[in-house]
Amino acid sequence: MQSHAPALAEQAKTWKFLELWVDPVLFPPKVLMLVSDQDGTCRIFNPASDYKLIVTHSNYEAAQEWLLDDDYERVKGQLLAEEIF
């Protein structure tokens, strides 16, 4: 299985915030991680699959729409890079 570490390592330098989204219909709930870059690009990863990149969107609104169309719900709050560094 190919590791997704290089893509995540590069994004670790440019991310602005991340959110967790869950599919509440399934049990246990399926969790996806939305990571927004400083330039507005949003990537959605699956933490349960070694952080496999699922999809990339050019902006937050498109990423949010994609998640909502698949019945995901955002976990309240965001983790901001500026609060960590």
C-alpha positions in Angstrom: 0.0 0.0 0.0 1.4 3.4 -1.0 1.8 5.9 1.8 0.3 9.3 1.5 2.9 10.9 3.8 4.6 13.0 1.1 1.4 14.8 0.1 0.5 15.3 3.8 4.0 16.5 4.6 3.9 19.2 1.9 0.4 20.3 2.9 1.6 20.5 6.6 3.5 23.7 5.4 0.6 25.4 3.8 -2.6 24.4 5.6 -4.9 27.1 7.1 -7.5 25.0 8.9 -9.0 21.5 9.1 -12.4 20.2 9.9 -13.8 16.7 10.7 -16.9 15.5 8.9 -18.9 12.4 9.8 -21.5 10.3 8.1 -23.9 9.8 11.1 -26.0 7.2 9.3 -23.3 4.5 9.6 -22.1 3.0 12.8 -19.4 3.5 13.6 -19.6 6.8 11.8 -17.3 7.2 8.8 -15.0 10.2 9.4 -13.4 12.4 6.7 -10.9 15.3 7.2 -11.2 18.5 5.2 -7.9 20.4 5.0 -7.9 24.0 3.6 -4.7 25.5 2.3 -3.8 29.2 2.5 -4.7 29.6 -1.1 -8.3 28.3 -0.5 -7.8 24.9 -2.1 -9.5 22.2 0.0 -8.6 18.5 0.1 -10.6 15.7 1.7 -8.7 12.8 3.3 -9.9 9.5 4.7 -8.0 9.0 8.0 -9.2 5.3 8.2 -7.4 4.6 4.9 -4.0 5.9 5.8 -5.1 9.5 5.0 -5.9 8.6 1.4 -6.7 11.7 -0.6 -10.4 11.4 -1.7 -11.0 14.6 -3.6 -9.6 18.1 -4.1 -11.7 21.2 -4.6 -10.6 24.7 -5.6 -12.6 26.4 -2.7 -14.3 25.7 0.6 -17.8 26.0 -0.8 -17.3 23.3 -3.4 -15.8 21.0 -0.8 -18.6 21.6 1.7 -21.2 21.0 -1.0 -19.5 17.7 -1.9 -19.6 16.6 1.7 -23.2 17.7 2.2 -24.3 15.9 -1.0 -23.0 12.7 0.5 -24.8 13.3 3.8 -21.8 14.2 5.9 -22.2 16.6 8.8 -19.4 18.9 10.1 -18.2 18.3 13.6 -18.5 21.7 15.4 -15.4 23.9 15.2 -12.2 24.2 13.2 -8.6 23.6 14.1 -6.6 26.6 12.9 -2.9 26.4 11.9 -2.3 29.8 13.5 -3.4 28.5 16.9 -0.9 25.6 16.7 2.2 27.4 15.4 
